[in-house]
Amino acid sequence: MKKRKNYYLVLIIMFITLGAIGYGGYVAYNKIVNASKTKQDNNSTTNIKNQSQNTLPELDLATWNIQNFGSSSPKEGTKVQAVAELISNQDLKFVSVQEVSYENWSAIEKVIRVLKERYNKNYSFAKSPLKLFSTSRPKSKESYAIIYDPTVFEEIDNKGLDKFEGKDIEFTRPLWISHWGVRNSSTKFWIINGHLDSPSNNKKEKEKANPTINGYKWMQQGEQEVKEFLDIKNAFESIKKIYYNNSQIDEAIIFNGDTNIKKEHFNYANKYYEDLGYETGYHKQGKLAEHFLTSMSKNGYVNPYDKFIIFDPNNSVDQVEPNKYKFDLYNVFKNNVLDRQKYLSIFSKEKGKESLKNIKDNDIVKKISDHTFAKIKLKVHK
């Protein structure tokens, strides 16, 4: 009987020992697995952090000369409807607009309403200051606007610096200066919005044709628009001097707008500003490409009038790929971006035509504008 008791005792001890060993192994295994998982999680977090630090989100900045954009553009008309639809379907958050009727932003207001009513999108707009015109050329008065998404962008203090009338030449239409920020970020930038003097010489103003300036012959240009183009650099300098007191600047300054500088001078015009330390909006700029032509005639694109000139001390601005620089407004119906039948009906009502047979795509496009919009990218620094 005693032997049997000893036998059971030994068995109990063995089971206890084996259980302890098993439990210890289980604990050790869990520690190894958890340590490995923690390491993987830490690596994953580090990778996400590194990715967010190295890859900044980007936002499009667009510039668009919308021909004769004022009270004559009805809310249900081709121009207002198309501009609103393109802002919506191209997801434009920031559009600098030139050729707004002088101190009449009713067409811009109509676009804002259409964006809300038909696309359920809330946009705001900023407008150029009152009495922004040249006293020597009062017949050329126009205003500017910027249509923007207020959940993304906000206009910020410019300390009264809101225009540039010219230093070396009086601008036919003074430039509008505005200061902007991207919400929930440290990104700030300036926009210089401009529509330079019309191309060719104005005989009434005794303007010289085909001027030679800085040793370069500007064929088929008038002296006024050329001197205005060359004087844009002083608009940049005015911001640096007045706002920053010539101290170090870490915000981009961007000129955008219609320069009226013809394609024959594309390379020289770009090199002029690049030699001064500025960037252009052209990606890998070389020979003039079809992608950079933004003004239109009945046969297609003609001139690279709409440009960006950029002071970028903090690497905040990027050029887009050449084939994305401009939106193809000329082929907007052929490419099914806008519905032809819809706009054919709108256009026909505006023109009062019963027959739709003789209306061409270009007839409708010209009603929208004689320019398309161009884009660059703004990097958002958190």
C-alpha positions in Angstrom: 0.0 0.0 0.0 2.9 2.3 0.9 4.5 1.6 -2.5 1.3 2.5 -4.3 1.1 5.8 -2.4 4.7 6.6 -3.4 3.9 5.7 -7.0 1.0 8.2 -7.1 3.1 10.8 -5.4 5.7 10.5 -8.1 3.1 10.8 -10.9 1.7 13.9 -9.3 5.1 15.5 -9.1 5.9 14.6 -12.7 2.6 16.2 -13.9 3.3 19.4 -11.9 6.8 19.6 -13.3 5.7 19.1 -16.9 2.9 21.7 -16.4 5.4 24.2 -15.1 7.7 23.6 -18.0 4.9 23.9 -20.5 3.6 27.2 -18.9 7.1 28.6 -18.9 7.5 27.8 -22.6 4.2 29.4 -23.4 5.1 32.6 -21.5 8.5 32.7 -23.3 6.9 32.1 -26.7 4.4 34.9 -26.1 7.2 37.3 -25.1 9.0 36.5 -28.3 5.9 37.0 -30.5 4.9 40.2 -28.7 8.3 41.6 -29.0 8.4 40.8 -32.7 4.9 42.3 -33.2 5.9 45.5 -31.3 9.0 45.8 -33.5 7.0 45.4 -36.6 4.4 48.0 -35.4 7.2 50.4 -34.5 8.8 49.9 -38.0 5.4 50.4 -39.6 4.8 53.6 -37.6 8.3 54.8 -38.5 7.7 54.1 -42.2 4.4 56.0 -42.2 6.0 58.9 -40.4 8.9 59.0 -42.8 6.5 58.8 -45.7 4.5 61.8 -44.4 7.7 63.7 -43.9 9.0 63.0 -47.4 5.8 63.2 -49.4 4.0 66.5 -49.1 0.4 66.9 -50.3 0.0 69.2 -53.2 -2.7 71.6 -54.4 -3.4 73.0 -57.8 -3.2 76.7 -58.4 -4.9 77.8 -61.6 -4.9 81.0 -63.7 -7.7 81.8 -66.2 -8.3 84.8 -68.3 -12.1 84.6 -68.8 -13.0 87.0 -71.6 -15.4 89.8 -70.7 -16.6 88.3 -67.5 -19.2 90.6 -66.0 -22.9 91.5 -65.8 -23.4 90.5 -69.5 -22.9 86.9 -68.5 -26.3 85.4 -67.4 -26.4 82.8 -64.7 -28.0 80.3 -67.0 -25.7 81.2 -69.9 -22.9 79.2 -71.5 -20.0 81.1 -69.8 -21.2 80.9 -66.2 -22.5 77.4 -66.4 -19.3 76.1 -68.1 -16.9 77.9 -65.7 -18.8 76.5 -62.7 -19.0 73.0 -64.1 -15.3 72.9 -65.0 -14.3 74.2 -61.6 -16.3 71.4 -60.1 -15.4 68.5 -62.4 -11.7 69.5 -62.6 -11.6 69.9 -58.8 -10.1 73.3 -58.9 -9.7 74.8 -55.4 -8.0 78.1 -56.3 -8.5 80.0 -59.6 -7.0 83.4 -60.3 -9.3 85.2 -62.8 -8.4 88.0 -65.1 -10.6 90.2 -67.3 -13.4 90.6 -64.8 -15.5 93.7 -65.7 -14.3 96.7 -63.8 -15.7 96.6 -60.3 -18.4 94.3 -61.4 -18.1 90.8 -59.8 -21.7 89.7 -60.6 -20.5 86.9 -63.0 -18.2 85.6 -60.3 -21.0 85.6 -57.8 -23.2 83.7 -60.2 -20.5 81.0 -60.6 -20.4 80.7 -56.8 -24.1 80.2 -56.7 -24.1 77.6 -59.4 -21.4 75.7 -57.7 -23.6 75.6 -54.5 -27.0 74.9 -56.2 -26.0 72.4 -58.8 -22.8 70.8 -57.4 -23.3 71.2 -53.7 -19.9 72.8 -53.4 -19.2 75.8 -51.2 -16.8 78.4 -52.8 -15.9 81.9 -51.9 -14.1 84.6 -53.9 -11.7 87.5 -53.2 -11.8 90.6 -55.3 -9.2 93.2 -56.3 -9.3 96.6 -54.6 -11.6 99.4 -55.8 -10.2 102.1 -58.0 -7.5 99.8 -59.4 -6.9 101.4 -62.8 -4.3 103.5 -64.7 -5.2 107.2 -64.7 -3.3 107.6 -68.0 -5.3 104.7 -69.6 -8.7 104.8 -68.0 -10.4 103.1 -70.9 -8.6 99.9 -70.2 -10.0 99.4 -66.7 -10.6 95.8 -65.5 -10.8 94.0 -62.2 -9.6 90.6 -60.9 -10.9 87.9 -58.7 -9.8 84.6 -57.1 -12.4 81.8 -56.7 -11.4 79.5 -53.9 -12.4 76.7 -51.6 -12.6 78.3 -48.1 -12.1 75.0 -46.4 -8.7 74.8 -48.0 -7.5 78.4 -48.5 -7.8 81.6 -46.6 -6.8 85.2 -47.5 -4.5 86.6 -44.9 -3.1 90.0 -43.9 -1.1 91.8 -46.5 -0.4 95.0 -44.5 -2.1 97.2 -47.1 0.1 95.8 -49.9 -2.5 95.1 -52.5 -1.4 96.5 -55.8 1.6 97.3 -58.0 1.2 100.1 -60.5 4.6 99.9 -62.0 8.2 101.2 -61.4 9.9 101.4 -64.8 6.5 101.7 -66.7 3.0 102.6 -65.6 0.9 99.4 -66.1 -2.2 99.7 -68.3 -4.0 97.6 -65.8 -2.2 97.6 -62.4 -1.4 94.3 -60.8 -3.4 92.9 -57.9 -1.4 91.5 -54.9 -2.9 89.2 -52.4 -1.6 87.1 -49.5 -2.8 83.5 -48.8 -2.5 80.6 -46.5 -3.5 76.9 -46.6 -5.6 76.0 -43.6 -4.2 73.7 -41.0 -0.7 74.1 -42.3 2.2 76.5 -42.2 2.0 77.2 -46.0 1.7 80.8 -47.0 2.1 82.4 -50.4 1.5 85.5 -52.4 -0.4 85.9 -55.7 0.4 88.7 -58.2 -2.5 88.7 -60.6 -2.1 90.5 -63.9 -3.5 91.2 -67.3 -0.8 93.0 -69.3 -1.4 95.5 -72.1 -2.9 94.1 -75.3 -0.4 92.7 -77.9 0.9 95.0 -80.7 1.3 98.7 -80.5 -1.4 101.3 -79.7 -1.0 104.1 -82.2 -3.2 106.5 -80.2 -0.8 106.2 -77.3 2.2 106.6 -79.7 3.4 103.2 -78.7 6.5 101.9 -80.5 6.1 98.7 -82.5 8.7 95.9 -82.6 10.9 97.6 -80.0 14.4 96.7 -79.2 14.9 96.4 -75.4 17.9 95.1 -73.6 19.5 94.3 -77.0 16.6 92.1 -78.0 14.1 92.7 -80.9 10.5 92.1 -79.8 8.9 91.5 -83.2 5.1 91.8 -83.4 4.9 93.2 -79.9 4.2 96.7 -78.7 6.5 98.5 -76.4 4.0 98.8 -73.6 3.3 95.1 -72.9 7.0 94.3 -73.2 8.0 96.9 -70.7 5.2 95.7 -68.4 6.4 92.1 -68.7 9.9 93.1 -67.8 8.7 95.2 -64.9 6.9 92.3 -63.2 10.2 91.7 -61.3 9.7 95.0 -59.5 6.3 93.8 -58.2 8.2 90.9 -56.6 10.7 93.4 -55.2 8.0 95.6 -53.7 6.7 92.6 -51.7 10.2 91.8 -50.5 10.9 95.4 -49.5 7.6 96.6 -48.1 6.3 93.5 -46.4 9.6 91.8 -45.4 11.9 94.8 -45.2 14.3 92.9 -47.4 14.8 90.3 -44.7 14.9 86.5 -45.3 11.7 85.3 -47.0 10.3 81.7 -46.7 7.1 82.2 -48.6 6.5 81.7 -52.3 5.6 84.7 -54.5 3.7 83.8 -57.7 2.8 86.0 -60.6 0.1 84.5 -62.7 -1.9 85.9 -65.6 -2.2 86.9 -69.2 1.1 88.5 -70.3 0.3 88.9 -74.0 3.8 87.9 -74.9 3.8 86.0 -78.2 5.2 82.5 -78.8 8.1 83.9 -80.9 9.5 85.3 -77.6 8.8 82.2 -75.4 12.5 81.3 -74.9 13.8 84.8 -74.4 11.0 85.8 -72.0 11.6 82.7 -69.8 15.3 83.1 -69.8 15.0 86.7 -68.8 13.4 85.7 -65.5 15.3 82.5 -65.0 18.6 84.6 -65.2 17.2 86.8 -62.4 16.7 83.7 -60.2 13.0 83.1 -60.7 11.3 80.0 -61.9 8.6 79.7 -64.6 5.6 77.4 -64.7 7.0 75.3 -67.4 8.3 71.8 -66.6 11.7 71.0 -68.1 11.4 74.1 -70.2 13.1 73.9 -73.5 11.5 74.4 -76.9 8.0 75.8 -77.1 5.5 73.0 -76.8 1.8 72.8 -77.8 1.1 72.1 -74.2 2.0 75.7 -73.2 -0.2 77.5 -75.8 -3.2 78.8 -73.9 -4.9 81.5 -76.1 -7.3 80.2 -78.8 -8.5 81.0 -82.3 -11.1 79.2 -84.3 -8.4 76.8 -85.5 -6.9 75.9 -82.1 -4.3 77.2 -79.7 -2.1 80.1 -80.7 0.1 81.7 -78.0 1.5 81.0 -74.6 0.1 84.2 -73.1 -0.9 82.7 -69.7 2.2 82.3 -67.5 3.5 81.8 -64.0 6.7 83.5 -62.7 7.7 82.2 -59.3 10.0 83.3 -56.5 10.3 80.0 -54.5 12.8 80.3 -51.6 11.3 77.3 -49.7 10.7 74.8 -52.6 7.0 75.2 -52.2 6.0 75.3 -55.8 6.3 72.6 -58.5 5.6 72.6 -62.2 3.1 70.1 -63.5 3.9 67.7 -66.3 3.8 69.5 -69.7 0.6 67.7 -70.8 -1.1 68.8 -67.6 -0.1 72.5 -67.8 -3.2 73.6 -69.5 -6.7 72.3 -69.6 -7.8 71.4 -73.1 -10.8 73.7 -73.4 -10.7 73.7 -77.2 -11.6 70.0 -77.3 -13.8 70.1 -74.2 -16.8 68.6 -76.1 -14.8 66.2 -78.2 -13.2 64.8 -75.0 -16.6 64.5 -73.3 -15.6 66.7 -70.4 -18.7 68.8 -71.0 -21.9 67.5 -72.5 -22.3 69.0 -76.0 -26.0 68.6 -76.2 -26.5 70.4 -72.9 -24.4 73.4 -74.0 -25.7 73.4 -77.5 -29.1 74.0 -76.0 -27.9 76.7 -73.7 -25.9 78.4 -76.5 -28.8 78.2 -78.9 -31.1 79.9 -76.4 -28.6 82.7 -75.8 -28.1 83.3 -79.5 -31.8 83.0 -80.3 -31.2 80.4 -83.0 -33.8 77.8 -83.8 -31.5 75.6 -85.9 -28.7 73.8 -84.2 -27.2 72.3 -87.4 -24.6 75.0 -88.1 -23.3 75.6 -84.6 -19.7 74.2 -84.3 -18.0 73.2 -81.1 -15.7 76.2 -81.4 -18.6 78.6 -81.5 -19.6 77.4 -78.0 -16.0 77.3 -76.7 -15.5 80.9 -77.7 -18.5 81.8 -75.7 -16.8 80.4 -72.6 -13.5 82.2 -73.2 -10.7 82.8 -75.7 -8.2 81.4 -73.2 -8.0 78.2 -71.3 -6.7 77.9 -67.7 -3.1 76.8 -66.7 -1.9 75.2 -63.5 1.0 74.8 -61.2 1.4 72.8 -57.9 1.7 74.2 -54.4 3.3 71.9 -51.8 1.6 72.0 -48.4 4.0 72.1 -45.4 2.3 71.0 -42.1 
